[in-house]
Amino acid sequence: MTHATDSGPTPVLALDGVSKSFGAVRALRGVSLELLPGEVHALAGENGAGKSTLIKILAGVHRPDAGRVLLDGAAAAFHGPADARDAGIAVIYQEPTLFPDLSIAENIFMGRQPRRALGLLDHRAMLTATAALMARLGVALDPERPARGLSIADQQIVEIAKALSFDARVLIMDEPTAALTGSEVARLFAVVRTLREQGAAVLFISHRLEEIFAIAQRVTTLRDGAWIASEPVDGMTEDDLVRRMVGRDLDELYPKQDVVPGEVALSVRRLTREGVFTDVSFEVRRGEIVGLAGLVGAGRTEVARAVFGVDRWDGGEVDLDGRRLVNGAPSVAMAAGLALVPEDRRAQGLVMGMSIERNIALTGLRTTVRAGLMDRAAERRRSVDWAVRLRVKHARIADAVSTLSGGNQQKVVLAKWLATGPKVLIVDEPTRGIDVGTKAEVHRLLGELAADGVAIVMISSDLPEILGMADRVLVMHEGRIAAEIPRAEATEEAVMAAATGRAA
């Protein structure tokens, strides 16, 4: 391991040849990493590369089987998260866990509130300290505001302020932008830059490669539990980083096949839901991928839920293959050949406590029940077949779906719906939170489905994904279709102009 002390500052925190196994699974193999003061260091790798295990070792949750953890250049042993916290290490997760009925200040100082004489709580000192922390971060949040109702972005700011109140010198940010809007990401990045300027070492983990290039000075790449490279971001390209992550050139992240669209499969006319979306009309043909773009809150997901029947609409019509769908009846939509892969796979797409095979088989209960009894053999055949087709990486098909990585959970949701043999497939944020290699597999699958004649509506906030996969792009703005852009004319500038109401 080459220490930064040879030519620069001593790393605040470092791993030297760390290995960690869980049974027969080698999660980390001889991994080294250095976090320098005043630097944002990104950690990149596919799902299953070992990022989560590395974070837990730095946070004191796991102890390494081999290798050393170094704190200010000296060997350190963390016997639990409290040891890591006392050493100045804090982890900011994508879904913070605050006490909703307590104020921001009370959350920050929970269990260690400042006290006055006679042991009374010093609320004024707590509020003053919280205000100082917010000022340090350059954020205007009222210390007395209850945590309930705070956005995910504001909750993360509170967690960062709490970490600073412990004099944290190392902040580990694990997928912090996954649930944030563009403006919230910009504010978070401003906070991160402020922390860096104040001398903190930040470890930043994200599947969004463009964010790594926007915020980090160095990046370490892991693949299959092994260290691949640690290098400056300056001078690298996204292709360089992808090559290190997946071990090969990713020739086509968007393998769109040329398909001549067939007959109209889905027809939506003047669909309206009061206060949510208005007068939405579009058609999707067999073999066609129609992208639905727009800013968060534009109404894309709400239109998809209404078309599928999850939410009722107030006016309009939806036809599938010429068959009128019933307002608010998902079972009718399913029977007609419509499938919906929801945005939130954990809450809406999967039953996390159930097995992989049971999750895949849920949409086919009518075909696997005989005389009121479950045909377990038929269920397993169906599930194994689709797990193989979608290359789901798992130990046993009977394992809980919660044991899978995010990318493989997404594949299970897709398998569940593809097993119904849909004529029209609506996919909402199909690759959110999954690594670049799995993203390419999902795109390949969507391309193959379109080539087989399935009509696809793809909702995505990832503009390159929309531009790379869609035959046409429908752009929503404030609950309406603001523009329809053919593939040949679709650019990021054109889509964003329509999404923000600036289109001519």
JOFEN-V903258 format. One record per residue. PHI is phi in degrees with one decimal (none if undefined). OMEGA is omega in whole degrees, 0 to 359 (none if undefined). Layout:
phi,omega
PHI,OMEGA
PHI,OMEGA
This chain:
phi,omega
none,179
-92.1,184
-82.7,178
-65.1,180
-64.9,179
-64.4,185
-143.3,183
-169.7,184
-67.7,176
-70.8,177
-58.9,174
-65.3,183
-142.0,181
-149.8,169
-113.4,181
-126.9,176
60.1,185
-80.8,174
-125.7,179
-152.3,178
-123.8,173
-124.1,187
65.3,181
-86.1,183
-90.6,177
-92.2,185
-75.0,177
-133.9,182
-133.9,175
61.8,185
-89.2,176
-121.6,184
-157.3,178
-126.4,177
-110.7,185
-98.6,176
-65.1,178
71.5,182
-140.5,171
-98.7,183
-113.8,181
-86.9,175
-119.3,185
-119.4,179
162.0,179
-71.8,171
-57.9,181
88.2,181
-76.6,180
114.5,183
-61.6,183
-63.7,179
-64.6,179
-60.0,180
-59.4,183
-68.3,175
-69.7,178
-63.5,183
-87.9,178
82.7,179
-73.8,177
-115.6,172
-107.8,182
-68.2,174
-77.7,180
-149.4,181
89.5,186
-130.8,166
-100.6,182
-113.9,177
-117.9,185
53.5,176
85.9,181
-110.2,180
-60.5,180
-133.4,177
-126.8,177
-96.0,181
-93.0,178
174.2,180
-57.4,181
-64.0,178
-63.7,179
-64.7,179
-62.8,179
-64.8,178
-83.0,177
92.8,181
-111.1,180
-130.6,178
-111.9,177
-107.6,183
-91.2,183
-69.7,178
-124.7,182
-62.0,180
-124.2,178
-98.7,173
-82.9,190
-64.5,185
-91.5,177
-99.3,179
-74.5,176
-58.2,181
-62.2,180
-65.1,177
-65.2,183
-65.6,185
-106.9,180
-54.4,178
84.3,180
-148.7,180
-63.7,177
-64.1,184
-127.3,176
-97.4,175
-57.0,181
70.1,175
82.0,180
-74.0,179
-64.9,179
-101.0,183
-62.0,181
-62.2,180
-64.2,180
-66.6,179
-66.6,180
-64.6,180
-65.1,179
-65.7,178
-60.5,179
-66.4,178
-64.2,180
-64.8,178
-64.9,178
-60.9,180
-85.9,181
72.9,184
-123.0,179
-99.9,174
-125.4,181
-73.2,181
-57.2,183
-89.4,182
-69.9,177
-65.0,180
-69.0,179
-60.5,179
92.5,176
-68.2,174
-66.9,176
-56.7,181
-62.3,180
-67.8,177
-62.1,177
-64.9,177
-61.2,179
-62.6,179
-64.1,178
-65.6,178
-61.4,178
-61.6,178
-61.5,180
-65.9,179
-66.9,175
-91.6,183
62.1,179
-64.4,177
-106.3,179
-125.3,175
-112.7,177
-105.3,184
-110.6,186
-97.9,181
48.9,187
-70.9,186
-100.4,188
-57.0,184
-111.0,184
-103.9,173
-79.6,181
-58.8,181
-68.5,178
-68.6,176
-62.8,180
-60.7,179
-67.4,179
-61.4,179
-64.3,177
-63.2,178
-64.6,180
-61.7,179
-64.4,177
-62.3,179
-61.7,180
-62.7,180
-64.3,179
-87.4,172
100.5,180
-73.3,171
-99.6,184
-119.9,172
-102.8,189
-115.7,181
-114.4,179
-156.0,173
-81.2,183
-86.6,186
-61.6,182
-63.3,179
-72.0,177
-59.4,181
-73.1,182
-81.9,191
-118.6,190
-96.0,174
-97.9,176
-134.4,180
-140.0,172
-109.3,181
-110.3,174
-112.0,174
-144.0,180
52.2,177
83.1,184
-110.1,175
-72.7,179
-105.7,182
-164.8,167
-129.2,189
-155.7,177
-64.6,177
-71.9,181
-58.9,181
96.9,177
-84.4,172
-120.1,177
-60.7,178
-61.8,178
-60.0,183
-67.9,178
-59.7,181
-61.2,178
-69.7,183
-70.3,187
-105.9,175
78.2,180
-160.6,172
-73.1,178
-94.3,188
-58.6,183
-135.6,173
-74.6,180
-122.1,184
-78.7,181
-77.2,178
-91.3,176
-77.4,182
-129.3,175
-83.0,183
-59.5,180
-99.0,181
-71.0,177
-65.2,179
-100.0,181
-126.6,179
-127.9,178
-114.8,185
-128.1,172
51.3,182
-69.7,184
-139.1,170
-130.3,189
-49.5,176
79.8,184
-120.7,175
-149.7,188
-138.7,169
54.5,181
-90.9,179
-133.3,174
-166.9,176
-128.4,175
-131.1,182
-99.0,178
-59.3,179
80.9,184
-106.4,172
-108.6,179
-105.0,179
-86.8,177
-114.3,185
-112.1,180
147.2,179
-73.5,175
-58.3,181
94.7,181
-74.7,178
110.5,184
-62.9,181
-63.4,181
-64.8,176
-64.8,180
-61.2,180
-64.6,179
-69.5,179
-59.3,181
-76.3,178
100.7,178
-65.7,177
-112.8,178
-80.9,175
-111.1,183
-96.1,179
-163.7,178
113.6,183
-141.6,175
-131.0,178
-117.7,174
-123.4,184
54.1,179
81.2,180
-98.8,181
-71.4,179
-85.7,183
-85.5,180
-61.1,175
74.9,182
-131.3,180
-58.4,181
-63.1,177
-68.1,179
-62.5,179
-61.9,181
-63.7,180
-80.8,178
108.9,179
-104.7,178
-130.8,180
-129.3,173
-94.5,189
-75.2,182
-66.5,183
-96.0,186
-65.8,184
-72.9,184
-85.7,188
-117.5,186
-102.3,186
-135.0,168
-104.3,195
-62.1,180
-82.5,180
-85.2,179
-73.5,176
-60.8,183
-64.9,181
-67.8,178
-61.8,180
-63.7,186
-82.3,187
-57.7,183
-77.7,182
-115.8,184
-58.2,181
-64.9,182
-94.3,181
-113.3,176
-106.6,179
-122.1,179
53.7,178
82.2,181
-114.9,179
-72.5,174
-86.3,186
-64.2,180
-65.5,179
-66.3,178
-60.9,182
-67.5,179
-59.5,181
-61.6,184
-69.9,180
-62.5,180
-58.6,182
-74.3,176
-63.2,178
-70.1,182
-58.9,183
-95.1,176
56.9,177
-71.1,180
-88.3,182
-148.9,176
-81.4,178
-134.2,180
-64.0,180
-85.9,179
-68.5,177
-62.9,181
-64.5,179
-65.6,180
-79.5,183
-84.0,172
-69.1,181
-58.2,180
-64.2,180
-74.4,172
-62.2,179
-62.7,178
-63.8,179
-66.2,177
-61.1,178
-62.6,180
-60.4,181
-57.1,184
-85.4,178
-68.4,178
-64.6,178
-82.7,182
63.3,187
-69.5,171
-87.3,179
-129.7,180
-119.7,174
-104.8,179
-118.9,183
-105.4,183
49.8,188
-65.2,184
-121.9,180
-64.4,174
76.7,178
-117.9,188
-74.6,189
-66.0,179
-66.8,178
-66.8,178
-59.3,179
-62.8,179
-65.3,179
-62.8,178
-63.0,178
-59.3,181
-63.4,179
-62.7,178
-62.9,179
-67.3,179
-63.0,178
-62.8,179
-63.5,178
-85.1,175
100.4,177
-77.1,175
-88.2,187
-125.5,169
-109.4,183
-115.0,176
-96.0,181
-155.7,174
-91.4,179
-90.0,185
-59.7,177
-57.7,178
-65.7,178
-61.0,183
-68.1,183
-78.9,188
-113.9,189
-87.3,171
-79.2,175
-139.8,178
-119.5,171
-99.2,183
-110.6,179
-100.5,176
-142.8,178
51.2,172
82.2,180
-130.8,171
-76.3,184
-90.0,182
-162.6,170
-122.7,187
-120.8,177
-67.4,185
-53.3,185
-64.7,184
-107.2,185
-79.1,175
-129.9,178
-60.7,181
-65.2,181
-65.7,180
-66.3,182
-67.5,177
-61.3,179
-71.8,183
-67.0,182
-102.8,177
79.4,182
-100.9,182
-68.7,181
-67.7,none
